[in-house]
């Protein structure tokens, strides 16, 4: 930008480049000395003059070709990495999963539940946690909700859910429900993507056996605190994670999963209420 005024972005970029050059030069010099190499010996390996190498080590390499730094790294046996940092506008890697958790937490709040996010199920294995726990103290019941952006290993996921359900009884005892007069139920909320729909359709008997709880009834639990059905539930969320609705079983299986009286399979998350007109499903 000869003859022009430097912008703030350019000034900041030059300052950051200078700081990086100083750090690279310092590390290169330390690595060279650790390997007992003279500047002349390393300069010969890199293919530059000794005086130029000395300048780089002193932090005067902000405008040096990027190739020189990679030559330095190769000569010293050290990886050189150049990359942009994380884009602040880029969604987090688990954004889809978080969106479903956010939806369930919002629905739970509207339904009057106490809510927990990523609740550890054991003091020694914190890697194992419940995606969302909903707690209804007056009715003495606990709902374990597993949120799925993409269903991967169904068997492993099912075993994990069963383990968390069992551990939830210990959590119930920890809050004073030692007499066992409480309910613990588990429900999956799954994003209704094409891939997930195809997986459910491909293995209907697996899913029918795994998820015996009436899906419409589970929608009622999550959105209005309805009566908890027997068996683990499977509930869909829309792709944008703004509402949940019931999973429709294959023909011939629907009679086994009737909705609770007054329940509706489709609810919006904000505000949380049934869709007008007929219930979507």
N, C-alpha and C positions, 0 to 999 in steps of 0.2 A: 504493500500500500504506500509506495513512494509518493511523497508530497501530500498524502492524505492524512486525516486525523485518525488515530487508532481508536477503534471501538473498545468498549469495556470488555466485550467477549474476547477480543484479540489480546488485550492486556492480560486478562486472567489466564488465557491459554498459554501465553509466553511465560508467565510466572510459574504455572504448573509444569511446563516443559522444563524450565530451569531447575525446579525442585527435583523432578524425576532424574535429570541428568546428574545432579549432585549425588543422589542416592545410588544410581547405577555406577557412577565412577568410584564411589566409596566402596561399594561391594566388590567391584572388579579388582580394585587395588588390594583389598583384604584377601580375596581369593588367590590373587597372584602371589602375595607374600606367603600365604599358608602353603602354597605349592613350591615355594623357594625358587620362583622364576624371577629373572631380572626383567626390567622394562624392555630391554633390547631383545631378549629371548621371546617374550610374549608378542612384541611388535612384529617380529619375524613370522611367528605362527599366524598372526592375524593378517599380515600383509600391509601394514601401515608403518609410518616412520615412528621412531622412538619418541620424538618430540610430540607427535600427534597423540600417541598413546598416553603420554604424560598429561597432556591437556584434558583428555577424556577422564582420566583418573581424578583430576582436580575439579571435575564438574563442568568443564567447558564443552559439553557435547550436546547441548540442547538442539543444535541444528545439524548434528551428525546424521548421516544416513542410517536408517534403521538396520541396514545390513551390517554395519560395524558392530552393533550391539550383539547381533546373532553370531557374528564371527568371534567376538569376545567369549560368548557363552560356550560355543563349540570348542574353542581353544582351551577353556578352563574346565570343560566337562560339566557345565551348569546350564539348566534349562532357562531360557528367556521367554517370558510370557507377556504378550501385549494384547490387551482386550479392553472393551468398554465395561464399565460397571453395570449393575442392574438398572434397567430403565424404570424409573419411578412410576411411569404410566402403564407399565406392563403388569397384567394381573399376576398374582402369586401363583405358584405351581399348583396349589390346592384350592384355587379360587372356586371351582365348581363345587367341591366338597364343602367349603366354608359357606357358600351361598345356601346350600340345603340346610346346614346347621343353623344359619341365621333365620331361615324360614321356620324351622321347628321351634326355635327359641321364641320367636315372635308369636307363633300360634300357642305355645305353651303359656306364655304370659297372658294372652287374652283369655285362655281357658282357666286361669287361676292357679297354675302349677308353680311351685318353686323349681328353679331351673339351674342346672349345672352344665358347664361346657368342658369337654375333654376331662372328665372326672377319672382320676386314677382308681383302679380297682384293687390295688394292693400296695403295701408300703415298700416292698422290695422289687417290684416289677412295674415301674412307672411307665414303661413303654406300652403297657396294656392299659387302655383308658376307654371309657364310654364316651361316644361322640356327644350325646346329649342325654342327661338324666332329668326326668320330670318327676317331681315329688308332690303328691297330694296328701298332706298330713291329716286333714280332717277325715278323709276316707281311708287312710292308712294303706296307700298303694304307691308303687313306684313303677315308672315306665322307662325302660332302657331303649333308646332310639339309636339305631345305626344308620348313618347317612352314606349313600353310595352314589358317587358321580358315575363310576363305571364298575360293573361287577366283574371281578377277575376270577380268582380261584374260589368257586362257590363252596366247595367242601371245606377249605380252610376258613373261609369267612363264616360258614355255619358253625364250625367248631368254636371259633372265637366268640360268636354271639352266645352260644350255649355256656361257655366258660364265664362270660361276663354276667349272664343271667344268674348263674350259680353264685358268683361272687357278690352279686347285688343283695343276696340274702344276708351276707355278712355286713354289708353296708347298712341294711335295714336294722340289724341288731345294734349297730354302732350308734344309731340315732334314737335308740330306746324302744325298738319294736321286738323285744326279746321273746315275747309270748307266741310269735308266729301268726298272729291274727292280722295278717296284711297280705297284699297281693303284689307280686312282681311280674310284669309282663314285658315282652320284647317285641319291637316292631322295626322293620326296615323301611326307610324312605328312599326310594330309588329314582334318579332322574330318568324320565321317559325318553331316552334317546333311541334312535333306530337300532343301535347295537344292543342295548339292554332289552328292548322289545323282542328282537330276534332271538336272543338267548333264552328268554322266558318261553317263547313260542316253540323253540327247538326241543326243550326239555320240560314239557308240561307236567309230567308225572313227578319229576323231581321237585318242581316248585310247588305243586299241589300238596305233596307230602311234607315238604319243609315248612310251608306257610299255611297252617291249618286255621289260623285265626281269620274271622270274617273281615275282609278288607274294608268294607263300608263301616263296620263297627269300629275299626281302628281309626278311620278318619274321624268318626265321632268322638273318640277318646282324645285325639290330638288337637281337635279344634274346639271341643265344647265340654270336655271332661265326662263324656258318656261312659256307659258301663263297659268294663274291660272284657273282651271276649277271651275264650280259652285258645291257646295256641299262638305262636308267633305270627305277626302280621306282615303283609307286604303292601305298601302304599306307594303310588307314583307321585312324583312332583313334576310339574311342567319343566321344560328345558330351561326356562329363565329362573326357575326356583321362586315363583311368586305364589303358587297355590299347590295344594295336594288334592288328589282324588283317588278313588278306589281302583284297585286292580281287578279287571274283569276276568274271571276264570273261563276256561274253555267250556263250550256247551256240554252239558251233562254233569258239570261240576258246580254250577252256580247255585244249585239248591242247597249245597252244603255250607254256603257262606252267606246267609241272609243278613241284611243290615239290621241293626237294632231299630226299634220303632222310632220314627222321627229323624233318623240319621240321613244325611245327604252326602253323596260321594264326592262333591266338589266344593272346595272352599278357597277363598282368596286370602292372601296373607296381609293385605293392607288396604282398607281395613279388613279384619278377619271376620268374614260372614259368608253365608251361602250365596252362590251365584243366583241371580234372579231367574225365574222360569224353571225349566226342568233341570235336574241335577246332571252335570256332565259326568261321563264315566268312561 
